[in-house]
Amino acid sequence: MMDDNEIIGLFFARDEGAIQAAQRQYGAYCAAIAQNILGDRGAAEECVNDAWLKCWQSIPPQRPKSLKAFAGRVARNLALSALRAEKAQKRGGGQAALALEELSEVVSGGETPEGALDRAAFREALDGFLDALPERSRSLFLRRYWYLDSVEALAKRFSMSQTQVTTTLHRLRIKLRVHLEQEGFDL
């Protein structure tokens, strides 16, 4: 098995074997992310294929530190775009709509020219919030709001009841809101 630097080297050499190597290494990971968002295996596979094309177009000039994180982010962004394009904002269309609805309690989705948040400052504040959480809480938060795992899947993964998961996530969202307000964000 090749490591990330070797695969990235293939991308830089414009060797088409880079895509096959990346697919072998991280295809299942990217497919799981897309599947959680889209709730449709065929759409998830298409999204992952598009992700490898996007990686091909992005590397070079970008040189990711972690190919897994880079490919996962590309797959996630493409899946979210596909979800928006299909207007699948119903709860039955995967976990994305429900998870994003939960987060909308904390952060509004609309940006206005007058009140747009500085993305870098927001990212830093969010990183600070996550760094301050105990590992289990951080993992639970990320599994729900980054990987978009269902409450049922989280309950199994963390050996909790679904009620405990939803209560913990609710408390984490409240803590996030307080943290962001303390950092000066007007929510």
Contacts in CASP RR format, 6 or more apart in sequence:
PFRMAT RR
TARGET T0000
AUTHOR 0000-0000-0000
METHOD contacts of the structure
MODEL  1
MMDDNEIIGLFFARDEGAIQAAQRQYGAYCAAIAQNILGDRGAAEECVND
AWLKCWQSIPPQRPKSLKAFAGRVARNLALSALRAEKAQKRGGGQAALAL
EELSEVVSGGETPEGALDRAAFREALDGFLDALPERSRSLFLRRYWYLDS
VEALAKRFSMSQTQVTTTLHRLRIKLRVHLEQEGFDL
1 24 0 8 1.000
1 25 0 8 1.000
2 10 0 8 1.000
2 21 0 8 1.000
2 25 0 8 1.000
4 25 0 8 1.000
4 64 0 8 1.000
4 66 0 8 1.000
4 67 0 8 1.000
4 68 0 8 1.000
6 21 0 8 1.000
7 18 0 8 1.000
7 21 0 8 1.000
7 22 0 8 1.000
7 25 0 8 1.000
7 67 0 8 1.000
8 18 0 8 1.000
8 59 0 8 1.000
8 63 0 8 1.000
8 64 0 8 1.000
8 67 0 8 1.000
9 15 0 8 1.000
9 18 0 8 1.000
10 17 0 8 1.000
10 18 0 8 1.000
10 21 0 8 1.000
11 18 0 8 1.000
11 22 0 8 1.000
11 55 0 8 1.000
11 56 0 8 1.000
11 59 0 8 1.000
11 60 0 8 1.000
12 59 0 8 1.000
12 60 0 8 1.000
12 63 0 8 1.000
18 56 0 8 1.000
18 59 0 8 1.000
19 52 0 8 1.000
19 55 0 8 1.000
19 56 0 8 1.000
22 52 0 8 1.000
22 55 0 8 1.000
22 67 0 8 1.000
22 71 0 8 1.000
23 48 0 8 1.000
23 52 0 8 1.000
25 67 0 8 1.000
25 68 0 8 1.000
26 67 0 8 1.000
26 68 0 8 1.000
26 71 0 8 1.000
26 72 0 8 1.000
27 48 0 8 1.000
27 71 0 8 1.000
29 68 0 8 1.000
29 71 0 8 1.000
29 72 0 8 1.000
30 48 0 8 1.000
30 51 0 8 1.000
30 71 0 8 1.000
30 72 0 8 1.000
30 74 0 8 1.000
30 75 0 8 1.000
31 44 0 8 1.000
31 45 0 8 1.000
31 48 0 8 1.000
31 75 0 8 1.000
32 147 0 8 1.000
33 72 0 8 1.000
33 75 0 8 1.000
33 76 0 8 1.000
33 79 0 8 1.000
33 147 0 8 1.000
33 148 0 8 1.000
34 43 0 8 1.000
34 44 0 8 1.000
34 45 0 8 1.000
34 47 0 8 1.000
34 48 0 8 1.000
34 51 0 8 1.000
34 75 0 8 1.000
34 76 0 8 1.000
34 78 0 8 1.000
34 79 0 8 1.000
35 41 0 8 1.000
35 44 0 8 1.000
36 94 0 8 1.000
36 95 0 8 1.000
36 96 0 8 1.000
36 147 0 8 1.000
36 148 0 8 1.000
36 149 0 8 1.000
36 150 0 8 1.000
37 44 0 8 1.000
37 76 0 8 1.000
37 79 0 8 1.000
37 80 0 8 1.000
37 83 0 8 1.000
37 94 0 8 1.000
37 95 0 8 1.000
37 96 0 8 1.000
37 148 0 8 1.000
38 44 0 8 1.000
38 47 0 8 1.000
38 79 0 8 1.000
38 82 0 8 1.000
38 83 0 8 1.000
38 88 0 8 1.000
38 93 0 8 1.000
38 94 0 8 1.000
38 96 0 8 1.000
39 93 0 8 1.000
39 94 0 8 1.000
39 95 0 8 1.000
40 93 0 8 1.000
43 82 0 8 1.000
44 79 0 8 1.000
46 82 0 8 1.000
47 75 0 8 1.000
47 78 0 8 1.000
47 79 0 8 1.000
47 82 0 8 1.000
48 75 0 8 1.000
50 78 0 8 1.000
51 71 0 8 1.000
51 72 0 8 1.000
51 74 0 8 1.000
51 75 0 8 1.000
51 78 0 8 1.000
52 71 0 8 1.000
54 74 0 8 1.000
54 78 0 8 1.000
55 70 0 8 1.000
55 71 0 8 1.000
55 74 0 8 1.000
58 74 0 8 1.000
59 70 0 8 1.000
62 70 0 8 1.000
64 70 0 8 1.000
76 146 0 8 1.000
79 96 0 8 1.000
80 96 0 8 1.000
83 89 0 8 1.000
83 96 0 8 1.000
83 97 0 8 1.000
88 94 0 8 1.000
88 97 0 8 1.000
89 97 0 8 1.000
90 97 0 8 1.000
91 97 0 8 1.000
91 98 0 8 1.000
94 148 0 8 1.000
95 148 0 8 1.000
95 149 0 8 1.000
95 150 0 8 1.000
96 148 0 8 1.000
99 144 0 8 1.000
99 145 0 8 1.000
99 148 0 8 1.000
102 144 0 8 1.000
102 145 0 8 1.000
102 169 0 8 1.000
102 173 0 8 1.000
103 145 0 8 1.000
103 173 0 8 1.000
105 173 0 8 1.000
105 177 0 8 1.000
106 173 0 8 1.000
106 176 0 8 1.000
106 177 0 8 1.000
106 180 0 8 1.000
106 187 0 8 1.000
107 180 0 8 1.000
107 187 0 8 1.000
108 187 0 8 1.000
111 117 0 8 1.000
115 186 0 8 1.000
117 185 0 8 1.000
121 183 0 8 1.000
122 180 0 8 1.000
122 185 0 8 1.000
125 179 0 8 1.000
125 180 0 8 1.000
125 183 0 8 1.000
125 185 0 8 1.000
126 176 0 8 1.000
126 180 0 8 1.000
128 179 0 8 1.000
129 175 0 8 1.000
129 176 0 8 1.000
129 179 0 8 1.000
129 180 0 8 1.000
130 138 0 8 1.000
130 141 0 8 1.000
130 142 0 8 1.000
131 138 0 8 1.000
132 179 0 8 1.000
133 141 0 8 1.000
133 172 0 8 1.000
136 158 0 8 1.000
137 168 0 8 1.000
137 172 0 8 1.000
139 158 0 8 1.000
140 154 0 8 1.000
140 158 0 8 1.000
140 165 0 8 1.000
140 168 0 8 1.000
140 169 0 8 1.000
140 172 0 8 1.000
141 169 0 8 1.000
141 172 0 8 1.000
143 149 0 8 1.000
143 153 0 8 1.000
143 154 0 8 1.000
143 157 0 8 1.000
144 151 0 8 1.000
144 154 0 8 1.000
144 169 0 8 1.000
149 157 0 8 1.000
151 162 0 8 1.000
151 165 0 8 1.000
151 166 0 8 1.000
151 169 0 8 1.000
152 162 0 8 1.000
154 160 0 8 1.000
154 165 0 8 1.000
155 161 0 8 1.000
155 162 0 8 1.000
155 164 0 8 1.000
155 165 0 8 1.000
158 165 0 8 1.000
160 168 0 8 1.000
177 187 0 8 1.000
180 187 0 8 1.000
181 187 0 8 1.000
END
